[in-house]
């Protein structure tokens, strides 16, 4: 695990299972229907149980870059924050939409009193966002949010594998948030 201090908050990076995090909220890499699917969304829906999908159906979907919140049901988290990342196209709009996923998710967490939030590497799976580029956007968005007024104490990036973890550490170095091998 790697941890850095941002203002009064901690930003952590771990390799692990997003469905087993002990944070108040967990972020779901959702589709626009908020439906169970593959990847992170499938894992979160399976772990939370069918009541999560029942609640998601009442929310009217979610636009790319936006976020919605539900209960955590059978997950160890009080809340699931659903956000829809962009499908990577290499356009100037991709990082804008990806940043809004992180910021809108953190804003919802704050509004609901969550002190800790776990994120997957949004849009890097089937949506095709290159991991290193996505990591730069994610870290800048999260660090920028934590520099402002927030009651969030811990943000954890839960990465699927060692390769993704290394790319996030490389992004931390590139952004000047850690030095050397960090």
C-alpha positions as a Markdown table, in Angstrom:
| # | Residue | x | y | z |
|---|---|---|---|---|
| 1 | Unk | 0.0 | 0.0 | 0.0 |
| 2 | Unk | 1.1 | 3.5 | -0.8 |
| 3 | Unk | -0.4 | 6.5 | 1.2 |
| 4 | Unk | 0.1 | 10.2 | 0.7 |
| 5 | Unk | -1.3 | 13.1 | 2.8 |
| 6 | Unk | -3.4 | 15.7 | 1.0 |
| 7 | Unk | -4.4 | 18.6 | 3.2 |
| 8 | Unk | -6.0 | 16.8 | 6.2 |
| 9 | Unk | -6.9 | 13.7 | 4.3 |
| 10 | Unk | -5.2 | 10.5 | 3.2 |
| 11 | Unk | -5.0 | 9.2 | -0.3 |
| 12 | Unk | -4.2 | 5.5 | -0.4 |
| 13 | Unk | -3.4 | 3.1 | -3.3 |
| 14 | Unk | -3.8 | -0.7 | -2.8 |
| 15 | Unk | -4.2 | -3.8 | -4.9 |
| 16 | Unk | -7.4 | -5.5 | -3.8 |
| 17 | Unk | -11.0 | -6.4 | -4.2 |
| 18 | Unk | -13.3 | -3.3 | -4.3 |
| 19 | Unk | -16.1 | -5.3 | -2.7 |
| 20 | Unk | -14.1 | -6.0 | 0.5 |
| 21 | Unk | -13.1 | -2.5 | 1.5 |
| 22 | Unk | -13.9 | -1.2 | 5.0 |
| 23 | Unk | -14.8 | 2.3 | 3.8 |
| 24 | Unk | -18.1 | 4.1 | 4.4 |
| 25 | Unk | -18.7 | 4.3 | 0.6 |
| 26 | Unk | -17.5 | 2.3 | -2.4 |
| 27 | Unk | -17.7 | 3.6 | -5.9 |
| 28 | Unk | -19.2 | 1.5 | -8.6 |
| 29 | Unk | -17.9 | 1.8 | -12.2 |
| 30 | Unk | -21.5 | 1.8 | -13.5 |
| 31 | Unk | -23.2 | 1.7 | -16.9 |
| 32 | Unk | -25.8 | 4.4 | -17.7 |
| 33 | Unk | -28.7 | 2.1 | -16.7 |
| 34 | Unk | -27.0 | 1.3 | -13.3 |
| 35 | Unk | -27.6 | -2.3 | -14.1 |
| 36 | Unk | -25.5 | -5.3 | -13.1 |
| 37 | Unk | -22.9 | -6.0 | -15.7 |
| 38 | Unk | -19.3 | -7.3 | -16.0 |
| 39 | Unk | -16.2 | -6.0 | -14.2 |
| 40 | Unk | -16.6 | -3.8 | -11.2 |
| 41 | Unk | -20.3 | -3.3 | -11.6 |
| 42 | Unk | -20.9 | -7.0 | -11.8 |
| 43 | Unk | -18.8 | -7.7 | -8.7 |
| 44 | Unk | -20.4 | -4.9 | -6.7 |
| 45 | Unk | -24.0 | -6.0 | -7.6 |
| 46 | Unk | -23.2 | -9.7 | -6.9 |
| 47 | Unk | -21.7 | -8.8 | -3.5 |
| 48 | Unk | -24.4 | -6.4 | -2.5 |
| 49 | Unk | -27.3 | -8.7 | -3.5 |
| 50 | Unk | -30.5 | -8.2 | -5.5 |
| 51 | Unk | -31.8 | -5.3 | -3.4 |
| 52 | Unk | -29.0 | -3.1 | -4.9 |
| 53 | Unk | -30.5 | -3.5 | -8.4 |
| 54 | Unk | -34.0 | -3.0 | -7.1 |
| 55 | Unk | -32.9 | 0.4 | -5.7 |
| 56 | Unk | -30.9 | 1.3 | -8.8 |
| 57 | Unk | -33.9 | 0.7 | -11.0 |
| 58 | Unk | -35.7 | 3.5 | -9.2 |
| 59 | Unk | -33.0 | 6.1 | -10.0 |
| 60 | Unk | -33.7 | 6.6 | -13.7 |
| 61 | Unk | -30.1 | 5.8 | -14.8 |
| 62 | Unk | -27.1 | 8.0 | -14.7 |
| 63 | Unk | -25.4 | 10.2 | -17.3 |
| 64 | Unk | -21.7 | 9.9 | -18.1 |
| 65 | Unk | -19.7 | 12.0 | -15.6 |
| 66 | Unk | -22.6 | 12.1 | -13.1 |
| 67 | Unk | -23.0 | 10.1 | -9.8 |
| 68 | Unk | -25.9 | 8.6 | -7.8 |
| 69 | Unk | -25.9 | 7.0 | -4.4 |
| 70 | Unk | -27.6 | 3.9 | -2.9 |
| 71 | Unk | -27.4 | 1.8 | 0.2 |
| 72 | Unk | -24.7 | -0.8 | 0.4 |
| 73 | Unk | -26.9 | -3.7 | 1.3 |
| 74 | Unk | -24.7 | -6.9 | 1.7 |
| 75 | Unk | -21.5 | -5.0 | 1.1 |
| 76 | Unk | -19.4 | -3.9 | 4.1 |
| 77 | Unk | -20.1 | -0.3 | 3.0 |
| 78 | Unk | -22.9 | 2.0 | 4.1 |
| 79 | Unk | -23.2 | 3.4 | 0.6 |
| 80 | Unk | -22.5 | 2.6 | -3.1 |
| 81 | Unk | -21.8 | 5.6 | -5.2 |
| 82 | Unk | -22.5 | 4.8 | -8.9 |
| 83 | Unk | -20.7 | 6.8 | -11.5 |
| 84 | Unk | -20.5 | 6.4 | -15.3 |
| 85 | Unk | -17.0 | 6.9 | -16.7 |
| 86 | Unk | -16.4 | 7.8 | -20.3 |
| 87 | Unk | -15.8 | 5.2 | -23.0 |
| 88 | Unk | -12.3 | 6.2 | -24.1 |
| 89 | Unk | -12.2 | 7.9 | -27.5 |
| 90 | Unk | -9.0 | 9.9 | -27.2 |
| 91 | Unk | -11.0 | 13.1 | -27.3 |
| 92 | Unk | -10.4 | 16.3 | -25.3 |
| 93 | Unk | -13.7 | 15.5 | -23.5 |
| 94 | Unk | -12.5 | 12.2 | -22.1 |
| 95 | Unk | -10.5 | 13.7 | -19.2 |
| 96 | Unk | -13.2 | 16.2 | -18.4 |
| 97 | Unk | -15.8 | 13.5 | -18.1 |
| 98 | Unk | -13.5 | 11.3 | -16.1 |
| 99 | Unk | -12.6 | 14.1 | -13.7 |
| 100 | Unk | -16.3 | 14.8 | -13.1 |
| 101 | Unk | -16.9 | 11.2 | -12.1 |
| 102 | Unk | -14.4 | 11.5 | -9.3 |
| 103 | Unk | -15.5 | 15.0 | -8.2 |
| 104 | Unk | -19.2 | 14.2 | -8.3 |
| 105 | Unk | -18.6 | 11.0 | -6.4 |
| 106 | Unk | -16.6 | 12.7 | -3.7 |
| 107 | Unk | -19.3 | 15.5 | -3.4 |
| 108 | Unk | -22.0 | 12.9 | -2.9 |
| 109 | Unk | -19.9 | 11.1 | -0.3 |
| 110 | Unk | -19.4 | 14.4 | 1.6 |
| 111 | Unk | -23.2 | 15.2 | 1.3 |
| 112 | Unk | -24.0 | 11.9 | 2.9 |
| 113 | Unk | -21.4 | 12.1 | 5.7 |
| 114 | Unk | -19.1 | 9.4 | 4.4 |
| 115 | Unk | -15.6 | 9.8 | 5.9 |
| 116 | Unk | -13.9 | 7.2 | 3.7 |
| 117 | Unk | -14.4 | 6.2 | 0.1 |
| 118 | Unk | -13.0 | 3.5 | -2.1 |
| 119 | Unk | -12.6 | 3.9 | -5.9 |
| 120 | Unk | -11.8 | 1.5 | -8.7 |
| 121 | Unk | -9.7 | 2.8 | -11.6 |
| 122 | Unk | -12.7 | 4.2 | -13.4 |
| 123 | Unk | -13.1 | 3.6 | -17.2 |
| 124 | Unk | -9.9 | 1.5 | -17.4 |
| 125 | Unk | -11.6 | -1.8 | -18.0 |
| 126 | Unk | -14.0 | -2.5 | -20.8 |
| 127 | Unk | -14.3 | 1.3 | -21.4 |
| 128 | Unk | -10.7 | 1.3 | -22.6 |
| 129 | Unk | -9.2 | 4.3 | -20.9 |
| 130 | Unk | -5.4 | 3.8 | -20.8 |
| 131 | Unk | -4.5 | 3.2 | -17.1 |
| 132 | Unk | -1.6 | 5.7 | -16.8 |
| 133 | Unk | -3.7 | 8.5 | -18.4 |
| 134 | Unk | -6.7 | 7.7 | -16.3 |
| 135 | Unk | -4.5 | 7.6 | -13.1 |
| 136 | Unk | -3.2 | 11.2 | -13.9 |
| 137 | Unk | -6.8 | 12.4 | -14.1 |
| 138 | Unk | -8.0 | 10.5 | -11.1 |
| 139 | Unk | -5.2 | 11.6 | -8.8 |
| 140 | Unk | -5.4 | 15.3 | -9.9 |
| 141 | Unk | -9.2 | 15.2 | -9.4 |
| 142 | Unk | -9.1 | 13.5 | -6.0 |
| 143 | Unk | -6.2 | 15.6 | -4.7 |
| 144 | Unk | -7.8 | 18.8 | -5.9 |
| 145 | Unk | -11.1 | 17.9 | -4.2 |
| 146 | Unk | -9.3 | 17.0 | -0.9 |
| 147 | Unk | -7.5 | 20.4 | -1.0 |
| 148 | Unk | -10.9 | 22.1 | -0.5 |
| 149 | Unk | -13.4 | 21.9 | 2.3 |
| 150 | Unk | -14.3 | 18.3 | 3.0 |
| 151 | Unk | -15.0 | 15.9 | 5.8 |
| 152 | Unk | -13.6 | 13.0 | 3.9 |
| 153 | Unk | -10.6 | 11.6 | 5.8 |
| 154 | Unk | -9.6 | 8.7 | 3.5 |
| 155 | Unk | -9.8 | 8.1 | -0.2 |
| 156 | Unk | -8.6 | 4.7 | -1.3 |
| 157 | Unk | -7.8 | 3.7 | -4.9 |
| 158 | Unk | -8.4 | 0.0 | -5.1 |
| 159 | Unk | -6.5 | -1.3 | -8.1 |
| 160 | Unk | -7.2 | -4.6 | -9.8 |
| 161 | Unk | -3.6 | -5.7 | -10.3 |
| 162 | Unk | 0.0 | -4.9 | -9.8 |
| 163 | Unk | 0.4 | -3.4 | -13.2 |
| 164 | Unk | -2.4 | -0.9 | -12.5 |
| 165 | Unk | -0.9 | -0.2 | -9.1 |
| 166 | Unk | 2.5 | 0.6 | -10.7 |
| 167 | Unk | 0.9 | 2.9 | -13.2 |
| 168 | Unk | -0.8 | 4.9 | -10.4 |
| 169 | Unk | 2.6 | 5.2 | -8.6 |
| 170 | Unk | 4.1 | 6.4 | -11.8 |
| 171 | Unk | 1.4 | 9.0 | -12.1 |
| 172 | Unk | 2.0 | 10.1 | -8.5 |
| 173 | Unk | 5.7 | 10.7 | -9.4 |
| 174 | Unk | 4.8 | 12.5 | -12.6 |
| 175 | Unk | 2.5 | 14.8 | -10.7 |
| 176 | Unk | 5.3 | 15.5 | -8.1 |
| 177 | Unk | 3.3 | 14.0 | -5.2 |
| 178 | Unk | 6.0 | 11.4 | -4.4 |
| 179 | Unk | 9.7 | 11.2 | -5.4 |
| 180 | Unk | 11.9 | 8.3 | -6.6 |
| 181 | Unk | 10.3 | 4.9 | -6.4 |
| 182 | Unk | 7.7 | 6.3 | -4.0 |
